[in-house]
Amino acid sequence: MVAQRNTPTHVHVGMNLFAPFRNIRGVRWPAFIQFTLVLALLLLPTTRANANDDTPSAQAEVLAEGRHILAGIEDYTFTFDHPGFYWMCGALRSYPDIFGDDVCAEDATPWQYLLERPSDYRGRQVCIEGVILQVKDAFRIADRPELGTLYQIELGQSGSNAVATVVLTEKPPTASRKSHIRLPALFIKARRFRATDGGEGAGPLLVGRSFEIVKASSVASSQVGNEPGRITTTTLLMWLAGSTLIMAFVFAALRRGLGQRSDPSPLPVASTRRDDGVTGTAEDFEWLDKSDDN
């Protein structure tokens, strides 16, 4: 009779791994293994939940919580120092794919809608378009280090005096002033602003990640963020062209004036020159008389 050879099962293999530790006194290995398995099962759902934090459902919950916080924000005020604003900035930094692919698939959201019905768009995804008026210096919020570096741009729109303020959580691409840009963003509120000349206006406040350049401007990049009164490249070229034109005009006028002074009377003829006509001097008549006598 041939003896059957037992094939080791996974249980036997697992127990063999602990064979070197069987002789350690005071350790109940079966109980220790059971405890380890139970602990792993308890931690597994938490691990899965953390892995799925970037799912559309998790993102929707984050945005819903942000809208709840923004419910108490006041429109048409100067400041945007509000917990809901910081919440949305943090959401954009924590969830890179929070914007759907279809946010800017269609036409951009009219600014007029945001200003007339801010509560309808509060905390919701919109597509914003505009022309860069100013790129402000990057900044950090001391009380919110988790937000990192933020970037602020001001946008204008043809046919409107409104100025949109967009705060970005990522460093934007290099763009010149008057460049036409487009980006998905979260609408925060309708905000008032004060211009450098003292006048006041209104515009939407939004937060976004970055933007795409729809149409680049021909204005030199050195003009981005220029302060009033600063001489730009275009202004300098115009000044040089105007100065050259004025100098050419003055030179032509002076040359014409000198020419008019020398025209009226020719220079006196030298005494040795004889003209075909009679000069009428006494010497001429005397010379003619002597010729007749010969």
C-alpha positions, 0 to 999 in steps of 0.5 A: 500500500502506497502512503498518500502524501499530504499537500500543504494547504494555505493554512499550513503554510501560514502556520509554518511562517510562525514556526520560529516564534512558537517557542516564545513564551507568553504569546498565544499565536492563534489569538494574535492571528485572529486579532490581526485579521479582525483589525485588518477587516475593520481598517479595510472600509476606511482605506477604501473610503479614502481611496474613493474620496475623489469620486464624483459623489465625494466631490458633490458632497464637498461642493454641497457643503461649500454651498451650505457655508456660502448661504450666509455670505452677503453680496455687493460688499467689498470683502471676500473674507468668508469661510465659504470662500476659503472652503472652495479654494481648499476644495479646488486644491484637494480635488484636481478633477472637481470640474466636469468636462462639460463645464466649458463645453458650451457658451460661457455663463453671462456675467449679467446672470451672476450679478442679477441672480447670485443666489442661483449660482452660488457655489456652482460651476460656471464657465467664465470668459473675459479679457485680462485687465490686471494680474496681481501679485501672488499672495498667501493667507497667513491663517490658511497655510493649507491653501498655499499660494493664490493668484488673482486676476481681474477680467473685463468684458466688452460693453460692460463696466463690470470687473470680474475677480478670479482667484486661482489655486494654481500658477496661471500661464503667462498671458499679456494684458488684454488677452482673452481667456476662458476657465471653469470656476466656482461662483462665490458672490457679486462683489463691489470694488473701488477703482484707482480713480475712486469710482466704484463698480461691481462684478462677480467673484469666482475661484478657479484652478487655472485658465486657457488663453482663447486669443493672445493679445498683441500688447507686450507682456511688460504691460501686464499689471502696469500701474497708471502713469507708468510709461509702456513700450507702446507709449514710448514708441508713439512718443518717439514717432511724434517727436521725429515728425515734429522735428522733420516739420520744423526742419522743412519750415526753416529750410523754406524760410532760408530759400525765400530770403535769397530769391528777390535780388541777384548778387551784384555782377562783377565789373569785368563782366559785360552784358549784352544790354546797355548798363547806362553808366558814364563809362559805357557811353564814353566807350561808345563815342570813341568807337564812332570817331574811328 
